[in-house]
Amino acid sequence: MCPDERQNLGARGEEVAAGFLARKGLKLVARNLRTPVGEIDLVLRDRRHLVFVEVKTRRGTSFGLPQEAVTTRKQRQILR
């Protein structure tokens, strides 16, 4: 898969995730928020919570499940 295809797949995954979460009542605050330690794909909120979302989009599970792609390092970056 070429870089443009990967970028398009990732953008589509972010759209799907944002739509799903909006239907659950969350409001989009920011998309692709850049911070000194990295980028956060989606920032949303509900009445009481601020939610940070790392979107992992894959065509299939041959390389593992998307949730397995959020490494411990990435989780620590999100917590900062």
MOPAC internal coordinates of N, CA, C and O (Angstrom, degrees):
PM7 1SCF
backbone

  N    0.0000 0     0.00 0     0.00 0    0    0    0
  C    1.4497 1     0.00 0     0.00 0    1    0    0
  C    1.5323 1   107.77 1     0.00 0    2    1    0
  O    1.2310 1   120.32 1   -50.37 1    3    2    1
  N    1.3182 1   116.99 1   129.63 1    3    2    1
  C    1.4622 1   120.78 1  -179.02 1    5    3    2
  C    1.5348 1   109.94 1   -78.68 1    6    5    3
  O    1.2310 1   120.42 1   -17.38 1    7    6    5
  N    1.3309 1   116.80 1   162.62 1    7    6    5
  C    1.4738 1   119.85 1  -177.17 1    9    7    6
  C    1.5271 1   114.03 1   -55.42 1   10    9    7
  O    1.2310 1   119.91 1   140.63 1   11   10    9
  N    1.3321 1   117.78 1   -39.37 1   11   10    9
  C    1.4703 1   119.68 1   178.96 1   13   11   10
  C    1.5196 1   111.54 1   -62.98 1   14   13   11
  O    1.2310 1   120.47 1   139.33 1   15   14   13
  N    1.3328 1   116.71 1   -40.67 1   15   14   13
  C    1.4685 1   120.20 1   178.67 1   17   15   14
  C    1.5223 1   110.70 1   -64.47 1   18   17   15
  O    1.2310 1   120.62 1   138.89 1   19   18   17
  N    1.3269 1   116.42 1   -41.11 1   19   18   17
  C    1.4707 1   120.82 1   178.02 1   21   19   18
  C    1.5204 1   110.68 1   -62.63 1   22   21   19
  O    1.2310 1   120.92 1   136.61 1   23   22   21
  N    1.3261 1   115.85 1   -43.39 1   23   22   21
  C    1.4653 1   120.12 1  -179.90 1   25   23   22
  C    1.5265 1   110.56 1   -64.22 1   26   25   23
  O    1.2310 1   120.41 1   137.78 1   27   26   25
  N    1.3306 1   116.82 1   -42.22 1   27   26   25
  C    1.4671 1   120.58 1   178.36 1   29   27   26
  C    1.5238 1   111.44 1   -64.23 1   30   29   27
  O    1.2310 1   120.31 1   138.41 1   31   30   29
  N    1.3324 1   117.00 1   -41.59 1   31   30   29
  C    1.4594 1   121.08 1   178.10 1   33   31   30
  C    1.5265 1   110.10 1   -62.81 1   34   33   31
  O    1.2310 1   120.52 1   136.43 1   35   34   33
  N    1.3268 1   116.61 1   -43.57 1   35   34   33
  C    1.4632 1   120.58 1   178.55 1   37   35   34
  C    1.5180 1   112.28 1   -63.11 1   38   37   35
  O    1.2310 1   120.56 1   137.35 1   39   38   37
  N    1.3305 1   116.53 1   -42.65 1   39   38   37
  C    1.4701 1   120.43 1   179.00 1   41   39   38
  C    1.5206 1   110.43 1   -64.01 1   42   41   39
  O    1.2310 1   120.65 1   140.30 1   43   42   41
  N    1.3234 1   116.37 1   -39.70 1   43   42   41
  C    1.4716 1   120.22 1   178.38 1   45   43   42
  C    1.5272 1   110.05 1   -64.12 1   46   45   43
  O    1.2310 1   120.33 1   137.75 1   47   46   45
  N    1.3263 1   116.98 1   -42.25 1   47   46   45
  C    1.4619 1   120.85 1   177.46 1   49   47   46
  C    1.5176 1   112.15 1   -60.64 1   50   49   47
  O    1.2310 1   120.49 1   139.59 1   51   50   49
  N    1.3285 1   116.68 1   -40.41 1   51   50   49
  C    1.4652 1   120.53 1   177.99 1   53   51   50
  C    1.5240 1   110.73 1   -64.96 1   54   53   51
  O    1.2310 1   120.29 1   140.49 1   55   54   53
  N    1.3357 1   117.05 1   -39.51 1   55   54   53
  C    1.4685 1   120.87 1   177.55 1   57   55   54
  C    1.5276 1   111.02 1   -62.28 1   58   57   55
  O    1.2310 1   120.90 1   134.84 1   59   58   57
  N    1.3360 1   115.88 1   -45.16 1   59   58   57
  C    1.4667 1   120.54 1   179.94 1   61   59   58
  C    1.5285 1   109.99 1   -62.74 1   62   61   59
  O    1.2310 1   120.58 1   133.89 1   63   62   61
  N    1.3297 1   116.49 1   -46.11 1   63   62   61
  C    1.4660 1   120.58 1  -179.50 1   65   63   62
  C    1.5275 1   111.30 1   -63.06 1   66   65   63
  O    1.2310 1   120.33 1   135.54 1   67   66   65
  N    1.3364 1   116.98 1   -44.46 1   67   66   65
  C    1.4660 1   120.48 1  -179.80 1   69   67   66
  C    1.5276 1   110.75 1   -62.89 1   70   69   67
  O    1.2310 1   120.43 1   138.84 1   71   70   69
  N    1.3307 1   116.78 1   -41.16 1   71   70   69
  C    1.4643 1   120.31 1   178.49 1   73   71   70
  C    1.5154 1   112.12 1   -64.84 1   74   73   71
  O    1.2310 1   120.72 1   136.01 1   75   74   73
  N    1.3315 1   116.23 1   -43.99 1   75   74   73
  C    1.4642 1   121.33 1   178.72 1   77   75   74
  C    1.5270 1   110.60 1   -58.93 1   78   77   75
  O    1.2310 1   120.88 1   132.22 1   79   78   77
  N    1.3299 1   115.92 1   -47.78 1   79   78   77
  C    1.4637 1   120.20 1  -177.89 1   81   79   78
  C    1.5255 1   111.82 1   -69.27 1   82   81   79
  O    1.2310 1   120.03 1   146.58 1   83   82   81
  N    1.3238 1   117.55 1   -33.42 1   83   82   81
  C    1.4734 1   120.62 1   175.93 1   85   83   82
  C    1.5296 1   110.26 1   -64.11 1   86   85   83
  O    1.2310 1   120.51 1   140.17 1   87   86   85
  N    1.3224 1   116.63 1   -39.83 1   87   86   85
  C    1.4717 1   119.98 1   177.73 1   89   87   86
  C    1.5236 1   111.56 1   -66.11 1   90   89   87
  O    1.2310 1   120.39 1   157.19 1   91   90   89
  N    1.3227 1   116.85 1   -22.81 1   91   90   89
  C    1.4668 1   121.63 1   176.56 1   93   91   90
  C    1.5281 1   111.65 1   -85.96 1   94   93   91
  O    1.2310 1   120.36 1  -179.84 1   95   94   93
  N    1.3361 1   116.92 1     0.16 1   95   94   93
  C    1.4558 1   120.65 1   175.52 1   97   95   94
  C    1.5177 1   116.14 1   101.10 1   98   97   95
  O    1.2310 1   119.61 1  -178.12 1   99   98   97
  N    1.3289 1   118.35 1     1.88 1   99   98   97
  C    1.4580 1   120.11 1   178.75 1  101   99   98
  C    1.5209 1   109.89 1   -84.63 1  102  101   99
  O    1.2310 1   120.88 1   -31.95 1  103  102  101
  N    1.3189 1   115.92 1   148.05 1  103  102  101
  C    1.4635 1   122.73 1   179.77 1  105  103  102
  C    1.5255 1   109.35 1  -107.19 1  106  105  103
  O    1.2310 1   120.61 1   -48.60 1  107  106  105
  N    1.3246 1   116.44 1   131.40 1  107  106  105
  C    1.4589 1   121.63 1   179.35 1  109  107  106
  C    1.5223 1   109.75 1   -70.86 1  110  109  107
  O    1.2310 1   120.81 1   -52.03 1  111  110  109
  N    1.3396 1   116.06 1   127.97 1  111  110  109
  C    1.4580 1   122.68 1   178.51 1  113  111  110
  C    1.5239 1   109.85 1  -102.46 1  114  113  111
  O    1.2310 1   120.54 1   136.20 1  115  114  113
  N    1.3458 1   116.56 1   -43.80 1  115  114  113
  C    1.4653 1   121.23 1  -178.07 1  117  115  114
  C    1.5203 1   109.55 1  -154.92 1  118  117  115
  O    1.2310 1   121.67 1   -25.55 1  119  118  117
  N    1.3178 1   114.41 1   154.45 1  119  118  117
  C    1.4654 1   121.49 1   177.18 1  121  119  118
  C    1.5252 1   107.21 1  -128.74 1  122  121  119
  O    1.2310 1   120.71 1   -43.13 1  123  122  121
  N    1.3325 1   116.25 1   136.87 1  123  122  121
  C    1.4678 1   122.35 1   179.66 1  125  123  122
  C    1.5282 1   111.45 1    52.27 1  126  125  123
  O    1.2310 1   121.50 1  -129.15 1  127  126  125
  N    1.3190 1   114.73 1    50.85 1  127  126  125
  C    1.4602 1   121.98 1  -179.61 1  129  127  126
  C    1.5247 1   109.55 1   -73.93 1  130  129  127
  O    1.2310 1   120.68 1   -59.99 1  131  130  129
  N    1.3072 1   116.31 1   120.01 1  131  130  129
  C    1.4662 1   120.98 1   178.98 1  133  131  130
  C    1.5245 1   109.35 1   -91.77 1  134  133  131
  O    1.2310 1   121.57 1   -46.36 1  135  134  133
  N    1.3271 1   114.61 1   133.64 1  135  134  133
  C    1.4607 1   121.53 1   178.03 1  137  135  134
  C    1.5260 1   107.67 1  -127.13 1  138  137  135
  O    1.2310 1   119.35 1    -9.80 1  139  138  137
  N    1.3303 1   118.85 1   170.20 1  139  138  137
  C    1.4658 1   120.16 1   177.82 1  141  139  138
  C    1.5318 1   113.44 1   -59.89 1  142  141  139
  O    1.2310 1   119.64 1   157.20 1  143  142  141
  N    1.3239 1   118.30 1   -22.80 1  143  142  141
  C    1.4686 1   120.42 1  -177.91 1  145  143  142
  C    1.5255 1   113.58 1  -104.59 1  146  145  143
  O    1.2310 1   119.44 1  -179.26 1  147  146  145
  N    1.3230 1   118.67 1     0.74 1  147  146  145
  C    1.4626 1   120.09 1   178.93 1  149  147  146
  C    1.5150 1   111.85 1   150.19 1  150  149  147
  O    1.2310 1   121.51 1    18.61 1  151  150  149
  N    1.3216 1   114.71 1  -161.39 1  151  150  149
  C    1.4594 1   121.06 1  -178.03 1  153  151  150
  C    1.5228 1   110.16 1  -121.18 1  154  153  151
  O    1.2310 1   120.76 1   -37.89 1  155  154  153
  N    1.3226 1   116.14 1   142.11 1  155  154  153
  C    1.4596 1   122.46 1   175.10 1  157  155  154
  C    1.5187 1   106.30 1  -111.92 1  158  157  155
  O    1.2310 1   120.67 1   -53.81 1  159  158  157
  N    1.3348 1   116.33 1   126.19 1  159  158  157
  C    1.4631 1   120.30 1  -174.28 1  161  159  158
  C    1.5217 1   112.91 1   -63.94 1  162  161  159
  O    1.2310 1   120.29 1   129.52 1  163  162  161
  N    1.3218 1   117.05 1   -50.48 1  163  162  161
  C    1.4627 1   121.29 1  -177.77 1  165  163  162
  C    1.5232 1   109.73 1  -136.62 1  166  165  163
  O    1.2310 1   120.94 1   -41.16 1  167  166  165
  N    1.3184 1   115.81 1   138.84 1  167  166  165
  C    1.4605 1   121.69 1   171.15 1  169  167  166
  C    1.5208 1   105.56 1  -122.70 1  170  169  167
  O    1.2310 1   120.96 1   -55.83 1  171  170  169
  N    1.3280 1   115.77 1   124.17 1  171  170  169
  C    1.4620 1   121.11 1  -178.48 1  173  171  170
  C    1.5176 1   109.05 1  -131.14 1  174  173  171
  O    1.2310 1   121.18 1   -10.25 1  175  174  173
  N    1.3330 1   115.35 1   169.75 1  175  174  173
  C    1.4613 1   118.48 1   175.30 1  177  175  174
  C    1.5199 1   109.46 1  -147.26 1  178  177  175
  O    1.2310 1   122.34 1   -25.42 1  179  178  177
  N    1.3130 1   113.12 1   154.58 1  179  178  177
  C    1.4609 1   120.24 1   168.26 1  181  179  178
  C    1.5270 1   105.05 1  -118.97 1  182  181  179
  O    1.2310 1   119.90 1    21.07 1  183  182  181
  N    1.2882 1   117.79 1  -158.93 1  183  182  181
  C    1.4713 1   119.33 1  -177.10 1  185  183  182
  C    1.5223 1   113.38 1   -62.56 1  186  185  183
  O    1.2310 1   120.38 1   144.50 1  187  186  185
  N    1.3359 1   116.88 1   -35.50 1  187  186  185
  C    1.4676 1   119.78 1  -172.02 1  189  187  186
  C    1.5184 1   114.92 1  -121.09 1  190  189  187
  O    1.2310 1   119.40 1   168.66 1  191  190  189
  N    1.3245 1   118.75 1   -11.34 1  191  190  189
  C    1.4581 1   120.71 1  -171.60 1  193  191  190
  C    1.5219 1   112.24 1  -126.39 1  194  193  191
  O    1.2310 1   121.64 1   -33.37 1  195  194  193
  N    1.3169 1   114.46 1   146.63 1  195  194  193
  C    1.4518 1   122.11 1   168.54 1  197  195  194
  C    1.5211 1   105.25 1  -104.37 1  198  197  195
  O    1.2310 1   120.14 1   -53.74 1  199  198  197
  N    1.3263 1   117.34 1   126.26 1  199  198  197
  C    1.4640 1   122.09 1  -171.82 1  201  199  198
  C    1.5244 1   109.62 1  -116.46 1  202  201  199
  O    1.2310 1   120.49 1   -51.65 1  203  202  201
  N    1.3378 1   116.66 1   128.35 1  203  202  201
  C    1.4581 1   122.98 1   177.69 1  205  203  202
  C    1.5223 1   107.81 1  -107.56 1  206  205  203
  O    1.2310 1   120.51 1   -51.51 1  207  206  205
  N    1.3336 1   116.63 1   128.49 1  207  206  205
  C    1.4620 1   120.90 1  -173.99 1  209  207  206
  C    1.5232 1   110.16 1  -123.46 1  210  209  207
  O    1.2310 1   120.67 1   -52.60 1  211  210  209
  N    1.3144 1   116.31 1   127.40 1  211  210  209
  C    1.4605 1   123.60 1   171.00 1  213  211  210
  C    1.5217 1   106.17 1  -103.29 1  214  213  211
  O    1.2310 1   120.07 1   -63.70 1  215  214  213
  N    1.3193 1   117.48 1   116.30 1  215  214  213
  C    1.4655 1   122.07 1  -176.72 1  217  215  214
  C    1.5238 1   109.05 1   -94.74 1  218  217  215
  O    1.2310 1   120.78 1   -50.33 1  219  218  217
  N    1.3276 1   116.12 1   129.67 1  219  218  217
  C    1.4604 1   122.24 1   175.18 1  221  219  218
  C    1.5190 1   107.85 1  -123.41 1  222  221  219
  O    1.2310 1   120.68 1   -66.60 1  223  222  221
  N    1.3108 1   116.30 1   113.40 1  223  222  221
  C    1.4601 1   121.60 1  -177.43 1  225  223  222
  C    1.5164 1   108.97 1  -110.65 1  226  225  223
  O    1.2310 1   121.10 1   -47.69 1  227  226  225
  N    1.3137 1   115.50 1   132.31 1  227  226  225
  C    1.4616 1   120.71 1   178.60 1  229  227  226
  C    1.5107 1   109.75 1  -137.00 1  230  229  227
  O    1.2310 1   121.17 1   -27.19 1  231  230  229
  N    1.3118 1   115.37 1   152.81 1  231  230  229
  C    1.4673 1   120.34 1   178.54 1  233  231  230
  C    1.5192 1   111.97 1   -75.95 1  234  233  231
  O    1.2310 1   120.27 1   155.54 1  235  234  233
  N    1.2937 1   117.09 1   -24.46 1  235  234  233
  C    1.4583 1   121.64 1  -179.37 1  237  235  234
  C    1.5110 1   109.25 1  -162.11 1  238  237  235
  O    1.2310 1   120.66 1     9.50 1  239  238  237
  N    1.3275 1   116.34 1  -170.50 1  239  238  237
  C    1.4684 1   120.33 1  -177.17 1  241  239  238
  C    1.5254 1   112.91 1  -108.07 1  242  241  239
  O    1.2310 1   119.86 1  -166.53 1  243  242  241
  N    1.3299 1   117.87 1    13.47 1  243  242  241
  C    1.4615 1   119.41 1  -177.99 1  245  243  242
  C    1.5304 1   112.17 1   -63.74 1  246  245  243
  O    1.2310 1   119.79 1   156.09 1  247  246  245
  N    1.3265 1   118.01 1   -23.91 1  247  246  245
  C    1.4639 1   121.28 1   177.30 1  249  247  246
  C    1.5228 1   111.73 1  -103.30 1  250  249  247
  O    1.2310 1   120.35 1  -166.30 1  251  250  249
  N    1.3171 1   116.94 1    13.70 1  251  250  249
  C    1.4548 1   121.16 1  -179.59 1  253  251  250
  C    1.5144 1   111.12 1   106.42 1  254  253  251
  O    1.2310 1   121.53 1    -7.01 1  255  254  253
  N    1.2986 1   114.67 1   172.99 1  255  254  253
  C    1.4610 1   121.17 1  -179.61 1  257  255  254
  C    1.5260 1   110.15 1   -81.82 1  258  257  255
  O    1.2310 1   119.78 1   -30.31 1  259  258  257
  N    1.3299 1   118.03 1   149.69 1  259  258  257
  C    1.4684 1   119.94 1  -179.06 1  261  259  258
  C    1.5263 1   113.41 1   -54.73 1  262  261  259
  O    1.2310 1   119.94 1   139.21 1  263  262  261
  N    1.3223 1   117.73 1   -40.79 1  263  262  261
  C    1.4653 1   119.45 1  -178.48 1  265  263  262
  C    1.5261 1   112.29 1   -64.36 1  266  265  263
  O    1.2310 1   120.08 1   158.17 1  267  266  265
  N    1.3203 1   117.46 1   -21.83 1  267  266  265
  C    1.4585 1   120.50 1   177.07 1  269  267  266
  C    1.5282 1   111.68 1   -75.04 1  270  269  267
  O    1.2310 1   120.07 1   164.54 1  271  270  269
  N    1.3251 1   117.46 1   -15.46 1  271  270  269
  C    1.4573 1   121.51 1  -178.19 1  273  271  270
  C    1.5256 1   112.69 1   -82.95 1  274  273  271
  O    1.2310 1   119.83 1   167.62 1  275  274  273
  N    1.3187 1   117.92 1   -12.38 1  275  274  273
  C    1.4688 1   120.66 1   176.74 1  277  275  274
  C    1.5227 1   106.65 1   -87.74 1  278  277  275
  O    1.2310 1   121.74 1   -84.21 1  279  278  277
  N    1.3098 1   114.28 1    95.79 1  279  278  277
  C    1.4595 1   120.91 1  -174.41 1  281  279  278
  C    1.5264 1   111.32 1   -71.84 1  282  281  279
  O    1.2310 1   121.19 1   -12.93 1  283  282  281
  N    1.3141 1   115.32 1   167.07 1  283  282  281
  C    1.4631 1   121.11 1   176.14 1  285  283  282
  C    1.5221 1   109.82 1   -58.89 1  286  285  283
  O    1.2310 1   120.37 1   140.72 1  287  286  285
  N    1.3208 1   116.89 1   -39.28 1  287  286  285
  C    1.4701 1   121.05 1   178.28 1  289  287  286
  C    1.5250 1   110.62 1   -60.47 1  290  289  287
  O    1.2310 1   120.32 1   133.81 1  291  290  289
  N    1.3321 1   117.00 1   -46.19 1  291  290  289
  C    1.4642 1   121.04 1   179.77 1  293  291  290
  C    1.5292 1   110.32 1   -63.99 1  294  293  291
  O    1.2310 1   119.92 1   140.61 1  295  294  293
  N    1.3216 1   117.76 1   -39.39 1  295  294  293
  C    1.4625 1   120.94 1   178.06 1  297  295  294
  C    1.5267 1   110.54 1   -61.45 1  298  297  295
  O    1.2310 1   120.43 1   138.11 1  299  298  297
  N    1.3309 1   116.78 1   -41.89 1  299  298  297
  C    1.4686 1   120.52 1   178.04 1  301  299  298
  C    1.5225 1   111.23 1   -64.13 1  302  301  299
  O    1.2310 1   120.50 1   140.97 1  303  302  301
  N    1.3446 1   116.64 1   -39.03 1  303  302  301
  C    1.4683 1   119.99 1   177.98 1  305  303  302
  C    1.5276 1   110.73 1   -62.68 1  306  305  303
  O    1.2310 1   120.58 1   138.47 1  307  306  305
  N    1.3134 1   116.50 1   -41.53 1  307  306  305
  C    1.4640 1   120.63 1   180.00 1  309  307  306
  C    1.5263 1   110.21 1   -63.69 1  310  309  307
  O    1.2310 1   120.30 1   141.29 1  311  310  309
  N    1.3310 1   117.03 1   -38.71 1  311  310  309
  C    1.4638 1   120.83 1  -179.19 1  313  311  310
  C    1.5252 1   113.09 1   -67.86 1  314  313  311
  O    1.2310 1   120.08 1   156.08 1  315  314  313
  N    1.3199 1   117.45 1   -23.92 1  315  314  313
  C    1.4685 1   120.00 1   179.48 1  317  315  314
  C    1.4917 1   108.16 1   -68.71 1  318  317  315
  O    1.2310 1   120.10 1   180.00 1  319  318  317

